Amino acid sequence: MSLLVLGLSHRSAPVGLLERAALTGDAPARLLHAAATAAPVGEAALVSTCNRIELYTDVDKFHAAVDELSALLAEHTGVGIEELTAHLYVHYEDRAVHHLFSVACGLDSMVVGEGQILGQLREGLSLAQEQSTAGRSLNELFQQSLRVGKRAHTETGIDKAGQSLVTFGLERVAEAAGPVTGMRALVVGAGSMSSLAAATLARAGVPELVIANRTQARAERLAATLAEHGARVIPFADVASALAEVDLVVSCTGAAGIVLSAEQIAAAATERAGDTPLALLDLAMPRDVDTRAHTLDGVHVVDLETLAEAAARTAGAAGARDVEAVRRIVAQEVESFGSAQRAAAITPTVVALRAKASEVVRGELDRLDGRLPELDARVRAELTQTVNRVVDKLLHSPTVRVKQLAGEPGGASYAEALRELFELDPAAVHAVAVAPARVPAQAPLTAGGPQ
């Protein structure tokens, strides 16, 4: 089995296509289940965020897997296969590990260095665990990616170089509409991105913070965490009427359709007193704010398309030293992970070899019992211990050495040599190698194509 990543992101596709491909409702779980049950796939996990959709799979056939997973992605996103294929990228084996570790460190984010991606990776792993589509391979890979991401943020200043998408968006709002600090704000949604937006606005000292969500209980829980900042909740049905009473709206609902229409926004802009524009920061994918709102007088809209353009202009602003330091960490971790995986791959062969040796010893001792039934029990015990010691000593050095060699590139050949030289039964090796294909859900950590 080999790791294969198939996906599209803000780096490979325009925001408009990402919006059309966005997975909402139960679509992520359905896509994940379909991917995991595809013939070439043994395990599957999905990372779905506002600017990326990536399938991580353990496969036994590269080309067949790429074809099937591409078709499934087209089917579940509703984007035609030909259009989708033009923007898909594929990473395989070590390159796939390198890609995931880079994603975890924020190197592949729209805003380089942002830390939200770690939470999104945890969510992807949790979904795969809940759906029983992640086995030992992907669990180990994702857990390690979280560790690598934490290491990057701990050992370098990548946090200083990067920002969250929320703070980056609020900066773009401030550039056009003035300081956010003095704005009355409305946050629409109560998910992770909306919660971060509400907390960021509260810390900025906005004079008024209003929260609305389709499920009001979630909005109330979020407001309760920000009670000291005066956060309050309004019914979701009152969002349109509240537009005229605020200066800034941050929306990220995960809804499948438009939440704020151009007509509602235009009416609010007309009702507003003074010359201050109504600013809208749309962080949703698909978008919450009607694209026609960009052309309205007295309205300033910042959405993911705007942010993608701004991020491209400021791509060189991140600290070059910190980015380079993180890249070195990723390279080290990829090499270390690959060595560990290659070394672990030979373990079933070593276990099978020792099992065969034990079987031979048992057979010979049984044969001895048949030839010398009168053998004293104490003598037999001593003979048994001696024979086992001899076998252990003979096997110790070669098995230790073969594990060391297996950690190097091309190390799989040593396992093949052992199996050939000692005529090990492939079924016996496979029985040792195969762990349960699916693992039960567990609490996540808190802490390129073939050549």
Secondary structure, 3 states (H helix, E strand, C coil): CEEEEEEEECCCCCHHHHHHHCCCCCHHHHHHHHHHCCCCEEEEEEEEECCEEEEEEEECCHHHHHHHHHHHHHHHHCCCHHHHHCCCEEEECHHHHHHHHHHHCCCCCCCCCCCHHHHHHHHHHHHHHHCCCCCHHHHHHHHHHHHHHHHHHHHCCHHHHCCCHHHHHHHHHHHHHCCHHHCEEEEECCCHHHHHHHHHHHHHCCCEEEEECCCHHHHHHHHHHCHHHCCEECCHHHHHHHHHHCCEEEECCCCCCCCECHHHHHHHHHHCCCCCCEEEEECCCCCCECHHHHHCCCEEEECHHHHHHHHHHCHHHCCHHHHHHHHHHHHHHHHHHHHHHHHHHHHHHHHHHHHHHHHHHHHHHHHHHHHCCCCCHHHHHHHHHHHHHHHHHHHHHHHHHHHHHHCCCCCHHHHHHHHHHCCCCHHHHHHHHCCCCCCCCCCCCCCCCCC
